Structures are given as structure tokens and as C-alpha cells.
Amino acid sequence: MSERITVEVAYALPERQSLLTVSVDMHDTVQQIIELSGILQQFSDIDLSVQKVGVWSRPVKLDDKVKTGDRIEIYRPLIADPKDLRRRRAEKAKEEGRADKVTGGRPHEVKTAAE
């Protein structure tokens, strides 16, 4: 008889999330555990052929193994590229004078000798 381990499977949408605790065979893969958890029936939008998965915020492959206490996380696709969003915010700050146009840092106030 194979040893059993307890792991969690997590998935979240902005309006709804699920964290399931399951007892599985220690030799089961990440994909097998996700399928056994029943989360695919709760969230019909999950597509494991497209979406990335991780354990404790670290990316893993579907055929990887986990250990007891691990949390398997199914990640939603990004709506926008975080680097692109940051670049847009920085450009806007420069245009509004909230950032130095050369360095990108906060603009320095120039003090005169009379101050």
C-alpha cells in the first residue's frame, strides 16, 4: 500500500476562489492531484494545457511530484503585461512632472542661496 500525503489545490478569480485539501498517493503528479481534487468541475474555465501551475508561488510542471503540505496553485492568464503597465505609469509620471524626465526618479527641488 502506498503512502498518502495531504496537499492543497488553489484557484482564484476576482469574485470567487477555492482552496481544497486533498489526500492523495505520494506518487501522484501535479496534474493527477488537480484532477482528483475536483477543482476542474468547479471552475470550467481552467485549461491546464494553457494555464501555468505552481507550488508555493514557484512554477512547476504538470508531471512533477509534490510533498505533504504543499499547495498547488493554478494561475489565471495575465490580463496585461506587468512590465508594460509599469512603463506606462512611469511615462505618465514624467508627463505630469511627478518624475524626473532623465532619471525617472522624483524631481529635485532647486534651493536658492536666499533660502
URCOR-V643633 format. One record per residue. PHI is phi in degrees with one decimal (999 if undefined). NEAR is the number of other C-alpha atoms within 10 Angstrom. Layout:
# URCOR-V643633
phi={PHI:PHI}
near={NEAR:NEAR}
This chain:
# URCOR-V643633
phi={999:-84.0:-72.9:-100.0:-128.1:-112.4:-134.2:-113.7:-123.9:-124.0:-151.6:-141.3:-111.5:-56.8:-104.1:-157.2:-141.0:-143.7:-131.4:-108.4:-102.3:-131.9:-104.7:-134.7:-69.2:-62.6:-96.8:-67.9:-86.2:-56.5:-62.8:-61.0:-65.5:-59.7:-65.0:-67.9:-67.5:87.7:-67.1:-67.4:-78.3:-75.3:-125.6:-70.8:-82.1:-72.4:-128.5:-66.3:-77.6:-114.2:-77.9:-87.2:-128.6:-150.7:-123.8:50.5:70.8:-110.8:-59.9:-135.4:-93.5:-63.9:-95.7:-72.4:-100.1:-126.4:-120.6:-58.5:90.2:-71.1:-118.1:-85.0:-116.3:-102.8:-94.9:-77.9:-64.5:-71.2:-76.9:-143.3:-72.9:-57.1:-65.8:-66.1:-62.3:-64.3:-60.9:-64.5:-62.6:-64.9:-62.3:-63.7:-62.4:-65.3:-63.3:-85.5:81.1:-87.3:-143.9:-65.9:-69.0:-93.8:-89.7:85.8:-80.9:-66.3:-68.0:-91.4:-84.4:-91.7:-99.2:-95.3:-64.1:-70.5:-82.1}
near={4:8:8:15:17:16:20:20:23:20:20:14:10:5:5:8:11:14:15:15:14:16:14:19:14:17:16:18:17:22:17:16:24:23:13:15:21:13:19:15:10:12:15:8:9:16:12:14:7:10:12:16:23:18:19:11:12:9:14:17:13:17:11:12:15:20:14:13:11:15:20:26:23:22:19:16:9:8:6:8:8:10:9:10:11:11:11:12:12:18:16:13:17:19:12:10:12:15:18:16:15:8:9:13:13:13:14:8:6:6:7:6:5:4:4}
